[in-house]
Amino acid sequence: MAGKAKQCVDQCVSSVQSSVNLLQEALSSAEKQDNKNRIQQAINSLNSAQQELSGFQD
């Protein structure tokens, strides 16, 4: 099962990127500044997680 962890991590990275894309759409349509701030914080957190995962090697 060599590479199984890497495969799972790659799948997670793809899912995180999809989530970021959806949150960016939500950000552009949000009206309240508080909501925009919350969405932006989530985007930042996911981008950070994606950076961490992209360095994964199996």
CHARMM internal coordinates of N, CA and C (Angstrom, degrees):
IC EDIT
DIST 1 N 1 CA 1.4498
DIST 1 CA 1 C 1.5290
ANGL 1 N 1 CA 1 C 111.27
DIST 1 C 2 N 1.3015
ANGL 1 CA 1 C 2 N 116.19
DIHE 1 N 1 CA 1 C 2 N 28.59
DIST 2 N 2 CA 1.4519
ANGL 1 C 2 N 2 CA 119.60
DIHE 1 CA 1 C 2 N 2 CA 178.05
DIST 2 CA 2 C 1.5217
ANGL 2 N 2 CA 2 C 110.15
DIHE 1 C 2 N 2 CA 2 C -59.86
DIST 2 C 3 N 1.3112
ANGL 2 CA 2 C 3 N 116.31
DIHE 2 N 2 CA 2 C 3 N 135.46
DIST 3 N 3 CA 1.4584
ANGL 2 C 3 N 3 CA 120.43
DIHE 2 CA 2 C 3 N 3 CA 178.14
DIST 3 CA 3 C 1.5146
ANGL 3 N 3 CA 3 C 114.15
DIHE 2 C 3 N 3 CA 3 C 88.41
DIST 3 C 4 N 1.3318
ANGL 3 CA 3 C 4 N 116.96
DIHE 3 N 3 CA 3 C 4 N -4.03
DIST 4 N 4 CA 1.4669
ANGL 3 C 4 N 4 CA 119.70
DIHE 3 CA 3 C 4 N 4 CA -178.58
DIST 4 CA 4 C 1.5275
ANGL 4 N 4 CA 4 C 110.84
DIHE 3 C 4 N 4 CA 4 C -63.28
DIST 4 C 5 N 1.3310
ANGL 4 CA 4 C 5 N 116.68
DIHE 4 N 4 CA 4 C 5 N -42.68
DIST 5 N 5 CA 1.4625
ANGL 4 C 5 N 5 CA 120.21
DIHE 4 CA 4 C 5 N 5 CA 179.19
DIST 5 CA 5 C 1.5238
ANGL 5 N 5 CA 5 C 110.34
DIHE 4 C 5 N 5 CA 5 C -62.78
DIST 5 C 6 N 1.3131
ANGL 5 CA 5 C 6 N 116.63
DIHE 5 N 5 CA 5 C 6 N -43.24
DIST 6 N 6 CA 1.4727
ANGL 5 C 6 N 6 CA 121.01
DIHE 5 CA 5 C 6 N 6 CA 179.10
DIST 6 CA 6 C 1.5177
ANGL 6 N 6 CA 6 C 110.23
DIHE 5 C 6 N 6 CA 6 C -61.35
DIST 6 C 7 N 1.3125
ANGL 6 CA 6 C 7 N 116.78
DIHE 6 N 6 CA 6 C 7 N -40.74
DIST 7 N 7 CA 1.4642
ANGL 6 C 7 N 7 CA 121.30
DIHE 6 CA 6 C 7 N 7 CA 179.09
DIST 7 CA 7 C 1.5285
ANGL 7 N 7 CA 7 C 110.13
DIHE 6 C 7 N 7 CA 7 C -62.51
DIST 7 C 8 N 1.3202
ANGL 7 CA 7 C 8 N 117.02
DIHE 7 N 7 CA 7 C 8 N -43.06
DIST 8 N 8 CA 1.4615
ANGL 7 C 8 N 8 CA 121.39
DIHE 7 CA 7 C 8 N 8 CA 178.65
DIST 8 CA 8 C 1.5233
ANGL 8 N 8 CA 8 C 111.33
DIHE 7 C 8 N 8 CA 8 C -64.86
DIST 8 C 9 N 1.3354
ANGL 8 CA 8 C 9 N 116.13
DIHE 8 N 8 CA 8 C 9 N -42.70
DIST 9 N 9 CA 1.4594
ANGL 8 C 9 N 9 CA 120.60
DIHE 8 CA 8 C 9 N 9 CA 179.09
DIST 9 CA 9 C 1.5269
ANGL 9 N 9 CA 9 C 110.30
DIHE 8 C 9 N 9 CA 9 C -63.51
DIST 9 C 10 N 1.3210
ANGL 9 CA 9 C 10 N 117.01
DIHE 9 N 9 CA 9 C 10 N -42.61
DIST 10 N 10 CA 1.4642
ANGL 9 C 10 N 10 CA 120.77
DIHE 9 CA 9 C 10 N 10 CA 178.34
DIST 10 CA 10 C 1.5232
ANGL 10 N 10 CA 10 C 111.06
DIHE 9 C 10 N 10 CA 10 C -60.68
DIST 10 C 11 N 1.3187
ANGL 10 CA 10 C 11 N 116.34
DIHE 10 N 10 CA 10 C 11 N -39.66
DIST 11 N 11 CA 1.4557
ANGL 10 C 11 N 11 CA 120.95
DIHE 10 CA 10 C 11 N 11 CA 178.19
DIST 11 CA 11 C 1.5313
ANGL 11 N 11 CA 11 C 110.38
DIHE 10 C 11 N 11 CA 11 C -65.28
DIST 11 C 12 N 1.3172
ANGL 11 CA 11 C 12 N 116.41
DIHE 11 N 11 CA 11 C 12 N -39.88
DIST 12 N 12 CA 1.4684
ANGL 11 C 12 N 12 CA 120.88
DIHE 11 CA 11 C 12 N 12 CA 177.39
DIST 12 CA 12 C 1.5259
ANGL 12 N 12 CA 12 C 111.10
DIHE 11 C 12 N 12 CA 12 C -63.89
DIST 12 C 13 N 1.3098
ANGL 12 CA 12 C 13 N 116.83
DIHE 12 N 12 CA 12 C 13 N -42.99
DIST 13 N 13 CA 1.4642
ANGL 12 C 13 N 13 CA 121.13
DIHE 12 CA 12 C 13 N 13 CA 178.81
DIST 13 CA 13 C 1.5279
ANGL 13 N 13 CA 13 C 109.82
DIHE 12 C 13 N 13 CA 13 C -59.23
DIST 13 C 14 N 1.3146
ANGL 13 CA 13 C 14 N 115.97
DIHE 13 N 13 CA 13 C 14 N -42.41
DIST 14 N 14 CA 1.4684
ANGL 13 C 14 N 14 CA 120.36
DIHE 13 CA 13 C 14 N 14 CA 178.27
DIST 14 CA 14 C 1.5241
ANGL 14 N 14 CA 14 C 111.07
DIHE 13 C 14 N 14 CA 14 C -63.28
DIST 14 C 15 N 1.3199
ANGL 14 CA 14 C 15 N 116.60
DIHE 14 N 14 CA 14 C 15 N -41.71
DIST 15 N 15 CA 1.4626
ANGL 14 C 15 N 15 CA 120.78
DIHE 14 CA 14 C 15 N 15 CA 178.78
DIST 15 CA 15 C 1.5247
ANGL 15 N 15 CA 15 C 111.54
DIHE 14 C 15 N 15 CA 15 C -66.20
DIST 15 C 16 N 1.3130
ANGL 15 CA 15 C 16 N 115.94
DIHE 15 N 15 CA 15 C 16 N -40.33
DIST 16 N 16 CA 1.4641
ANGL 15 C 16 N 16 CA 120.07
DIHE 15 CA 15 C 16 N 16 CA 177.73
DIST 16 CA 16 C 1.5222
ANGL 16 N 16 CA 16 C 109.99
DIHE 15 C 16 N 16 CA 16 C -61.91
DIST 16 C 17 N 1.3269
ANGL 16 CA 16 C 17 N 117.23
DIHE 16 N 16 CA 16 C 17 N -42.71
DIST 17 N 17 CA 1.4611
ANGL 16 C 17 N 17 CA 120.72
DIHE 16 CA 16 C 17 N 17 CA 179.97
DIST 17 CA 17 C 1.5232
ANGL 17 N 17 CA 17 C 110.63
DIHE 16 C 17 N 17 CA 17 C -62.94
DIST 17 C 18 N 1.3183
ANGL 17 CA 17 C 18 N 117.14
DIHE 17 N 17 CA 17 C 18 N -40.39
DIST 18 N 18 CA 1.4624
ANGL 17 C 18 N 18 CA 120.71
DIHE 17 CA 17 C 18 N 18 CA 177.16
DIST 18 CA 18 C 1.5273
ANGL 18 N 18 CA 18 C 110.77
DIHE 17 C 18 N 18 CA 18 C -62.59
DIST 18 C 19 N 1.3198
ANGL 18 CA 18 C 19 N 115.96
DIHE 18 N 18 CA 18 C 19 N -40.74
DIST 19 N 19 CA 1.4629
ANGL 18 C 19 N 19 CA 120.66
DIHE 18 CA 18 C 19 N 19 CA 178.50
DIST 19 CA 19 C 1.5209
ANGL 19 N 19 CA 19 C 111.13
DIHE 18 C 19 N 19 CA 19 C -64.14
DIST 19 C 20 N 1.3131
ANGL 19 CA 19 C 20 N 116.75
DIHE 19 N 19 CA 19 C 20 N -42.22
DIST 20 N 20 CA 1.4650
ANGL 19 C 20 N 20 CA 121.04
DIHE 19 CA 19 C 20 N 20 CA 178.19
DIST 20 CA 20 C 1.5278
ANGL 20 N 20 CA 20 C 109.76
DIHE 19 C 20 N 20 CA 20 C -60.96
DIST 20 C 21 N 1.3198
ANGL 20 CA 20 C 21 N 116.61
DIHE 20 N 20 CA 20 C 21 N -43.39
DIST 21 N 21 CA 1.4669
ANGL 20 C 21 N 21 CA 120.09
DIHE 20 CA 20 C 21 N 21 CA 179.62
DIST 21 CA 21 C 1.5238
ANGL 21 N 21 CA 21 C 110.98
DIHE 20 C 21 N 21 CA 21 C -60.58
DIST 21 C 22 N 1.3168
ANGL 21 CA 21 C 22 N 116.92
DIHE 21 N 21 CA 21 C 22 N -43.77
DIST 22 N 22 CA 1.4639
ANGL 21 C 22 N 22 CA 120.67
DIHE 21 CA 21 C 22 N 22 CA 178.97
DIST 22 CA 22 C 1.5234
ANGL 22 N 22 CA 22 C 111.18
DIHE 21 C 22 N 22 CA 22 C -66.03
DIST 22 C 23 N 1.3176
ANGL 22 CA 22 C 23 N 116.60
DIHE 22 N 22 CA 22 C 23 N -40.55
DIST 23 N 23 CA 1.4672
ANGL 22 C 23 N 23 CA 119.51
DIHE 22 CA 22 C 23 N 23 CA 178.53
DIST 23 CA 23 C 1.5244
ANGL 23 N 23 CA 23 C 111.93
DIHE 22 C 23 N 23 CA 23 C -65.75
DIST 23 C 24 N 1.3160
ANGL 23 CA 23 C 24 N 117.11
DIHE 23 N 23 CA 23 C 24 N -33.16
DIST 24 N 24 CA 1.4644
ANGL 23 C 24 N 24 CA 119.84
DIHE 23 CA 23 C 24 N 24 CA 177.15
DIST 24 CA 24 C 1.5258
ANGL 24 N 24 CA 24 C 110.57
DIHE 23 C 24 N 24 CA 24 C -66.38
DIST 24 C 25 N 1.3323
ANGL 24 CA 24 C 25 N 116.50
DIHE 24 N 24 CA 24 C 25 N -36.24
DIST 25 N 25 CA 1.4643
ANGL 24 C 25 N 25 CA 120.04
DIHE 24 CA 24 C 25 N 25 CA 174.47
DIST 25 CA 25 C 1.5187
ANGL 25 N 25 CA 25 C 110.19
DIHE 24 C 25 N 25 CA 25 C -64.31
DIST 25 C 26 N 1.3288
ANGL 25 CA 25 C 26 N 116.31
DIHE 25 N 25 CA 25 C 26 N -44.09
DIST 26 N 26 CA 1.4630
ANGL 25 C 26 N 26 CA 120.97
DIHE 25 CA 25 C 26 N 26 CA 178.81
DIST 26 CA 26 C 1.5305
ANGL 26 N 26 CA 26 C 110.40
DIHE 25 C 26 N 26 CA 26 C -62.29
DIST 26 C 27 N 1.3101
ANGL 26 CA 26 C 27 N 116.32
DIHE 26 N 26 CA 26 C 27 N -39.33
DIST 27 N 27 CA 1.4604
ANGL 26 C 27 N 27 CA 121.21
DIHE 26 CA 26 C 27 N 27 CA 179.95
DIST 27 CA 27 C 1.5239
ANGL 27 N 27 CA 27 C 111.08
DIHE 26 C 27 N 27 CA 27 C -60.86
DIST 27 C 28 N 1.3053
ANGL 27 CA 27 C 28 N 115.77
DIHE 27 N 27 CA 27 C 28 N -41.34
DIST 28 N 28 CA 1.4636
ANGL 27 C 28 N 28 CA 119.34
DIHE 27 CA 27 C 28 N 28 CA -177.72
DIST 28 CA 28 C 1.5263
ANGL 28 N 28 CA 28 C 112.63
DIHE 27 C 28 N 28 CA 28 C -71.16
DIST 28 C 29 N 1.3283
ANGL 28 CA 28 C 29 N 117.16
DIHE 28 N 28 CA 28 C 29 N -21.48
DIST 29 N 29 CA 1.4632
ANGL 28 C 29 N 29 CA 119.26
DIHE 28 CA 28 C 29 N 29 CA -179.61
DIST 29 CA 29 C 1.5286
ANGL 29 N 29 CA 29 C 113.30
DIHE 28 C 29 N 29 CA 29 C -104.37
DIST 29 C 30 N 1.3254
ANGL 29 CA 29 C 30 N 117.46
DIHE 29 N 29 CA 29 C 30 N -6.50
DIST 30 N 30 CA 1.4703
ANGL 29 C 30 N 30 CA 120.33
DIHE 29 CA 29 C 30 N 30 CA 179.04
DIST 30 CA 30 C 1.5274
ANGL 30 N 30 CA 30 C 109.26
DIHE 29 C 30 N 30 CA 30 C -68.56
DIST 30 C 31 N 1.3142
ANGL 30 CA 30 C 31 N 115.27
DIHE 30 N 30 CA 30 C 31 N 143.31
DIST 31 N 31 CA 1.4565
ANGL 30 C 31 N 31 CA 119.83
DIHE 30 CA 30 C 31 N 31 CA -178.18
DIST 31 CA 31 C 1.5262
ANGL 31 N 31 CA 31 C 112.58
DIHE 30 C 31 N 31 CA 31 C -102.58
DIST 31 C 32 N 1.3170
ANGL 31 CA 31 C 32 N 116.95
DIHE 31 N 31 CA 31 C 32 N -43.16
DIST 32 N 32 CA 1.4620
ANGL 31 C 32 N 32 CA 120.35
DIHE 31 CA 31 C 32 N 32 CA -177.57
DIST 32 CA 32 C 1.5280
ANGL 32 N 32 CA 32 C 110.39
DIHE 31 C 32 N 32 CA 32 C -78.74
DIST 32 C 33 N 1.3134
ANGL 32 CA 32 C 33 N 115.82
DIHE 32 N 32 CA 32 C 33 N 136.88
DIST 33 N 33 CA 1.4634
ANGL 32 C 33 N 33 CA 120.73
DIHE 32 CA 32 C 33 N 33 CA -179.26
DIST 33 CA 33 C 1.5249
ANGL 33 N 33 CA 33 C 111.38
DIHE 32 C 33 N 33 CA 33 C -61.57
DIST 33 C 34 N 1.3393
ANGL 33 CA 33 C 34 N 116.39
DIHE 33 N 33 CA 33 C 34 N -37.20
DIST 34 N 34 CA 1.4648
ANGL 33 C 34 N 34 CA 119.94
DIHE 33 CA 33 C 34 N 34 CA 179.27
DIST 34 CA 34 C 1.5275
ANGL 34 N 34 CA 34 C 110.80
DIHE 33 C 34 N 34 CA 34 C -60.97
DIST 34 C 35 N 1.3194
ANGL 34 CA 34 C 35 N 116.03
DIHE 34 N 34 CA 34 C 35 N -41.67
DIST 35 N 35 CA 1.4657
ANGL 34 C 35 N 35 CA 120.16
DIHE 34 CA 34 C 35 N 35 CA 177.63
DIST 35 CA 35 C 1.5233
ANGL 35 N 35 CA 35 C 111.21
DIHE 34 C 35 N 35 CA 35 C -66.10
DIST 35 C 36 N 1.3278
ANGL 35 CA 35 C 36 N 116.36
DIHE 35 N 35 CA 35 C 36 N -40.78
DIST 36 N 36 CA 1.4658
ANGL 35 C 36 N 36 CA 120.03
DIHE 35 CA 35 C 36 N 36 CA 177.73
DIST 36 CA 36 C 1.5264
ANGL 36 N 36 CA 36 C 110.40
DIHE 35 C 36 N 36 CA 36 C -60.47
DIST 36 C 37 N 1.3372
ANGL 36 CA 36 C 37 N 115.82
DIHE 36 N 36 CA 36 C 37 N -41.40
DIST 37 N 37 CA 1.4664
ANGL 36 C 37 N 37 CA 119.74
DIHE 36 CA 36 C 37 N 37 CA 179.72
DIST 37 CA 37 C 1.5263
ANGL 37 N 37 CA 37 C 111.18
DIHE 36 C 37 N 37 CA 37 C -63.53
DIST 37 C 38 N 1.3217
ANGL 37 CA 37 C 38 N 116.31
DIHE 37 N 37 CA 37 C 38 N -42.51
DIST 38 N 38 CA 1.4686
ANGL 37 C 38 N 38 CA 120.28
DIHE 37 CA 37 C 38 N 38 CA -179.88
DIST 38 CA 38 C 1.5281
ANGL 38 N 38 CA 38 C 111.04
DIHE 37 C 38 N 38 CA 38 C -64.46
DIST 38 C 39 N 1.3083
ANGL 38 CA 38 C 39 N 116.12
DIHE 38 N 38 CA 38 C 39 N -43.19
DIST 39 N 39 CA 1.4627
ANGL 38 C 39 N 39 CA 120.44
DIHE 38 CA 38 C 39 N 39 CA 179.53
DIST 39 CA 39 C 1.5246
ANGL 39 N 39 CA 39 C 109.83
DIHE 38 C 39 N 39 CA 39 C -63.99
DIST 39 C 40 N 1.3322
ANGL 39 CA 39 C 40 N 117.11
DIHE 39 N 39 CA 39 C 40 N -42.98
DIST 40 N 40 CA 1.4601
ANGL 39 C 40 N 40 CA 120.42
DIHE 39 CA 39 C 40 N 40 CA 179.97
DIST 40 CA 40 C 1.5199
ANGL 40 N 40 CA 40 C 111.04
DIHE 39 C 40 N 40 CA 40 C -63.51
DIST 40 C 41 N 1.3290
ANGL 40 CA 40 C 41 N 117.17
DIHE 40 N 40 CA 40 C 41 N -38.74
DIST 41 N 41 CA 1.4675
ANGL 40 C 41 N 41 CA 120.19
DIHE 40 CA 40 C 41 N 41 CA 177.12
DIST 41 CA 41 C 1.5208
ANGL 41 N 41 CA 41 C 111.17
DIHE 40 C 41 N 41 CA 41 C -62.87
DIST 41 C 42 N 1.3281
ANGL 41 CA 41 C 42 N 116.31
DIHE 41 N 41 CA 41 C 42 N -39.81
DIST 42 N 42 CA 1.4669
ANGL 41 C 42 N 42 CA 119.98
DIHE 41 CA 41 C 42 N 42 CA 177.94
DIST 42 CA 42 C 1.5242
ANGL 42 N 42 CA 42 C 110.53
DIHE 41 C 42 N 42 CA 42 C -64.93
DIST 42 C 43 N 1.3230
ANGL 42 CA 42 C 43 N 116.45
DIHE 42 N 42 CA 42 C 43 N -42.04
DIST 43 N 43 CA 1.4694
ANGL 42 C 43 N 43 CA 120.79
DIHE 42 CA 42 C 43 N 43 CA 177.98
DIST 43 CA 43 C 1.5253
ANGL 43 N 43 CA 43 C 109.93
DIHE 42 C 43 N 43 CA 43 C -60.40
DIST 43 C 44 N 1.3224
ANGL 43 CA 43 C 44 N 116.15
DIHE 43 N 43 CA 43 C 44 N -45.36
DIST 44 N 44 CA 1.4701
ANGL 43 C 44 N 44 CA 120.29
DIHE 43 CA 43 C 44 N 44 CA -179.90
DIST 44 CA 44 C 1.5261
ANGL 44 N 44 CA 44 C 111.21
DIHE 43 C 44 N 44 CA 44 C -61.19
DIST 44 C 45 N 1.3239
ANGL 44 CA 44 C 45 N 116.26
DIHE 44 N 44 CA 44 C 45 N -42.50
DIST 45 N 45 CA 1.4596
ANGL 44 C 45 N 45 CA 120.62
DIHE 44 CA 44 C 45 N 45 CA 179.71
DIST 45 CA 45 C 1.5238
ANGL 45 N 45 CA 45 C 111.32
DIHE 44 C 45 N 45 CA 45 C -63.73
DIST 45 C 46 N 1.3177
ANGL 45 CA 45 C 46 N 115.99
DIHE 45 N 45 CA 45 C 46 N -44.02
DIST 46 N 46 CA 1.4635
ANGL 45 C 46 N 46 CA 119.68
DIHE 45 CA 45 C 46 N 46 CA 179.64
DIST 46 CA 46 C 1.5256
ANGL 46 N 46 CA 46 C 111.66
DIHE 45 C 46 N 46 CA 46 C -66.30
DIST 46 C 47 N 1.3255
ANGL 46 CA 46 C 47 N 116.73
DIHE 46 N 46 CA 46 C 47 N -38.94
DIST 47 N 47 CA 1.4665
ANGL 46 C 47 N 47 CA 119.33
DIHE 46 CA 46 C 47 N 47 CA 177.13
DIST 47 CA 47 C 1.5245
ANGL 47 N 47 CA 47 C 110.75
DIHE 46 C 47 N 47 CA 47 C -62.88
DIST 47 C 48 N 1.3249
ANGL 47 CA 47 C 48 N 116.41
DIHE 47 N 47 CA 47 C 48 N -38.45
DIST 48 N 48 CA 1.4597
ANGL 47 C 48 N 48 CA 120.56
DIHE 47 CA 47 C 48 N 48 CA 177.32
DIST 48 CA 48 C 1.5254
ANGL 48 N 48 CA 48 C 110.87
DIHE 47 C 48 N 48 CA 48 C -64.27
DIST 48 C 49 N 1.3222
ANGL 48 CA 48 C 49 N 116.49
DIHE 48 N 48 CA 48 C 49 N -44.35
DIST 49 N 49 CA 1.4632
ANGL 48 C 49 N 49 CA 120.75
DIHE 48 CA 48 C 49 N 49 CA 178.15
DIST 49 CA 49 C 1.5247
ANGL 49 N 49 CA 49 C 110.65
DIHE 48 C 49 N 49 CA 49 C -61.97
DIST 49 C 50 N 1.3209
ANGL 49 CA 49 C 50 N 115.76
DIHE 49 N 49 CA 49 C 50 N -40.23
DIST 50 N 50 CA 1.4610
ANGL 49 C 50 N 50 CA 120.00
DIHE 49 CA 49 C 50 N 50 CA -179.51
DIST 50 CA 50 C 1.5267
ANGL 50 N 50 CA 50 C 110.39
DIHE 49 C 50 N 50 CA 50 C -64.34
DIST 50 C 51 N 1.3259
ANGL 50 CA 50 C 51 N 117.22
DIHE 50 N 50 CA 50 C 51 N -39.15
DIST 51 N 51 CA 1.4640
ANGL 50 C 51 N 51 CA 120.32
DIHE 50 CA 50 C 51 N 51 CA 178.03
DIST 51 CA 51 C 1.5280
ANGL 51 N 51 CA 51 C 110.70
DIHE 50 C 51 N 51 CA 51 C -63.56
DIST 51 C 52 N 1.3229
ANGL 51 CA 51 C 52 N 115.94
DIHE 51 N 51 CA 51 C 52 N -42.37
DIST 52 N 52 CA 1.4614
ANGL 51 C 52 N 52 CA 120.18
DIHE 51 CA 51 C 52 N 52 CA 178.74
DIST 52 CA 52 C 1.5335
ANGL 52 N 52 CA 52 C 110.50
DIHE 51 C 52 N 52 CA 52 C -61.58
DIST 52 C 53 N 1.3097
ANGL 52 CA 52 C 53 N 116.37
DIHE 52 N 52 CA 52 C 53 N -45.52
DIST 53 N 53 CA 1.4605
ANGL 52 C 53 N 53 CA 120.53
DIHE 52 CA 52 C 53 N 53 CA -177.03
DIST 53 CA 53 C 1.5282
ANGL 53 N 53 CA 53 C 112.58
DIHE 52 C 53 N 53 CA 53 C -70.13
DIST 53 C 54 N 1.3125
ANGL 53 CA 53 C 54 N 116.87
DIHE 53 N 53 CA 53 C 54 N -30.50
DIST 54 N 54 CA 1.4641
ANGL 53 C 54 N 54 CA 119.08
DIHE 53 CA 53 C 54 N 54 CA -177.06
DIST 54 CA 54 C 1.5202
ANGL 54 N 54 CA 54 C 112.06
DIHE 53 C 54 N 54 CA 54 C -67.16
DIST 54 C 55 N 1.3435
ANGL 54 CA 54 C 55 N 116.68
DIHE 54 N 54 CA 54 C 55 N -17.91
DIST 55 N 55 CA 1.4572
ANGL 54 C 55 N 55 CA 119.85
DIHE 54 CA 54 C 55 N 55 CA 177.53
DIST 55 CA 55 C 1.5168
ANGL 55 N 55 CA 55 C 113.54
DIHE 54 C 55 N 55 CA 55 C -89.42
DIST 55 C 56 N 1.3303
ANGL 55 CA 55 C 56 N 117.11
DIHE 55 N 55 CA 55 C 56 N 3.16
DIST 56 N 56 CA 1.4657
ANGL 55 C 56 N 56 CA 121.60
DIHE 55 CA 55 C 56 N 56 CA -177.23
DIST 56 CA 56 C 1.5236
ANGL 56 N 56 CA 56 C 111.06
DIHE 55 C 56 N 56 CA 56 C -69.96
DIST 56 C 57 N 1.3254
ANGL 56 CA 56 C 57 N 114.57
DIHE 56 N 56 CA 56 C 57 N 133.55
DIST 57 N 57 CA 1.4650
ANGL 56 C 57 N 57 CA 119.95
DIHE 56 CA 56 C 57 N 57 CA 175.03
DIST 57 CA 57 C 1.5060
ANGL 57 N 57 CA 57 C 108.60
DIHE 56 C 57 N 57 CA 57 C -132.32
DIST 57 C 58 N 1.3069
ANGL 57 CA 57 C 58 N 116.06
DIHE 57 N 57 CA 57 C 58 N 139.15
DIST 58 N 58 CA 1.4697
ANGL 57 C 58 N 58 CA 121.32
DIHE 57 CA 57 C 58 N 58 CA -177.93
DIST 58 CA 58 C 1.5147
ANGL 58 N 58 CA 58 C 109.74
DIHE 57 C 58 N 58 CA 58 C -108.30
END
COOR INIT
IC SEED 1 N 1 CA 1 C
IC BUILD
